[in-house]
Amino acid sequence: MLTELSIQDFAIIDKISITFNDDLTVLTGETGAGKSIIIDAVQLLAGGRGSVEFVRHEAKKAEIEGLFSVEPNHAVFRIGLYYGIDIQEDGMVVLHRTITANGKSICRVNGKLVTLAILREFGKTLIDIHSQHETQSLMDPENHIDLLDLYDHQVIAKTKEEYTKLFQKLQKLKKRHKDLSENEQETAHRIDLLEFQLKELEQANLMPNEDEILEEERSQLANYERIYTGISDAYNALYGEQKGIEWLNIAQQALQDNREFDSFVGEKATELSNHFYLIEELSYDLRNYRETLQYNPERLNEIEARLNEISRLKKKYGQTVNDIIEYMGKIEEELEQLTNKESHLMKLTDQINETAKDAYLEAKQLHDSRQRAADSLINNIHEELNGLYLEKAEFSVLFDAIADHDAVDQLHKNGIDHVTFLISTNPGEPLKELNKVASGGELSRIMLALKKIFARHQGTTSVIFDEVDTGVSGRVAQAMAEKIYRISNESQVLCITHLPQVAAMADTHKLIEKVEKDNRTSTMVTELTLNQKVVELSRMITGTELTETAKEHAKELLELAAAYKF
């Protein structure tokens, strides 16, 4: 959820910091007070398009920062791992956006600089914003198939995973077939290049890890004098008259002579004896190794020449000798394929056909699961629409699926299906795509019904409704208020509203006001007490004039909301 939001020098906002709870928070206030500006700020935080127009007059930059807390298995951990951004086990994520007065946009996630595209990837998993004027993801037909898969995730996910593996395998096979089927001139040029490279690498006669072995030997020869002196000094300090080993021998003999009188002395005598023999053996190893050391300037020159040759090959074929050897194996395989192209093409064709048939069967099973999920979704949507007084509305899921199993070239990442949600809000009217529904009030209710169903599946931590209740009133307004509250049981909900019914349902009610200070206009946010809620609801019911009747109505709305929640 969005725990805290800080905004500075953004539009008419001077500096505010807002703390949010994990329930339903309603933001109300006069038109122009800055409610939608706060949502604009959140949208920018989620990767929306910025503009210098957002920077407060005479300010150098606008800054927005949001603190989010997420559950352990949230998708944001996977995204953070992919981009190398550390997200602690406590699940705290900080998004930061700066827009400068000269138009630069600076984005950070947990303090690390990121591109706007990366910020947007984080944002879409954390924030889901819905407004009256935007269709958003629920209204976009491109997203409908993913929403349907989410609706019955437990059944569909395994089949979809199996299909995805086969589809990816099929794509790789097709690419290999295409690459191998290039025209004769390109193939001939490719063969010439590969033969030249293979000949060069064969003449180099590289050995595994040769670069590492030679670099170690070069280091030894180049530092021969230091190594020889160091070993000699160590050996001479240990071995000889009045040297380390002799003194250790005296010490161990002193303990050995008295071990029978004291158990501690006996224990330490044994321990020191063991150390003595180990150090004596170590000194012999140093002496023997010193005797093997030889300075060979000719060998050093040979190594330098060989390493220069290897360095030249690394620039062309790989970062290490092992990489180069691996590349050599690949070009040998590719050469073999190109010189025996026809037989390989036949094998690839057989593999493609076999994989395509398997993929189609899996896609057909995926299609059948989606059909069953669609039937259940249609019933579920109708129940939600009935609760929003759209009982005459007709919802449907349109499948545009590949019917012919021979048309495997038409397989795509989602199988054989293209899915579109359709609706008709009036009897006798044809079914249309969701984003083509004309009435704003109807669109608000349809979106809310869909959001209610999909909220628990989409995994976003915060759902924001920006005046989605515009164009409705009366019993529909009350039904929408109840629906928004039920969504807040699945996700944190922030809602800007002009409807007293929705505001009464809030767990937390924040009032947005414009204030003047030093001849500048700023936005102020206040969390309302119960009595202040009554006053604000009364204002929303009657406008500027507060009456006792309006206050009684406001109290009644709050009591009804409390009873509904209970």
Salt bridges, closest charged atoms under 4 A:
GLU30 OE2 - ARG539 NH1 3.45
GLU58 OE2 - HIS57 NE2 3.67
GLU58 OE1 - ARG520 NH1 3.90
GLU63 OE2 - HIS96 NE2 3.39
GLU65 OE2 - HIS96 ND1 2.99
ASP128 OD2 - HIS130 NE2 3.03
ASP128 OD2 - LYS451 NZ 2.35
ASP146 OD1 - LYS160 NZ 3.69
ASP149 OD2 - LYS160 NZ 2.71
ASP149 OD1 - ARG370 NE 2.79
GLU161 OE2 - LYS165 NZ 3.97
ASP179 OD2 - LYS175 NZ 3.02
GLU184 OE2 - LYS341 NZ 3.15
GLU200 OE2 - ARG312 NH1 2.88
GLU200 OE1 - LYS316 NZ 2.94
GLU210 OE2 - ARG306 NE 2.69
ASP211 OD2 - LYS314 NZ 3.11
GLU217 OE2 - ARG299 NE 2.85
GLU271 OE1 - LYS268 NZ 3.24
GLU302 OE1 - ARG299 NH1 3.38
GLU304 OE1 - ARG218 NH1 3.23
GLU309 OE2 - ARG312 NH2 2.90
GLU326 OE2 - LYS330 NZ 3.91
GLU334 OE2 - ARG190 NE 2.79
GLU336 OE1 - HIS344 NE2 2.77
ASP368 OD1 - LYS364 NZ 3.14
GLU384 OE1 - LYS483 NZ 2.51
GLU384 OE1 - ARG486 NH2 3.97
ASP406 OD1 - HIS405 NE2 3.30
ASP409 OD1 - LYS174 NZ 3.54
ASP417 OD1 - HIS367 ND1 2.57
ASP417 OD2 - ARG370 NH1 3.02
GLU467 OE2 - HIS498 NE2 3.24
ASP507 OD1 - LYS565 NZ 3.18
GLU527 OE1 - LYS510 NZ 3.08
GLU536 OE2 - ARG539 NH2 2.43
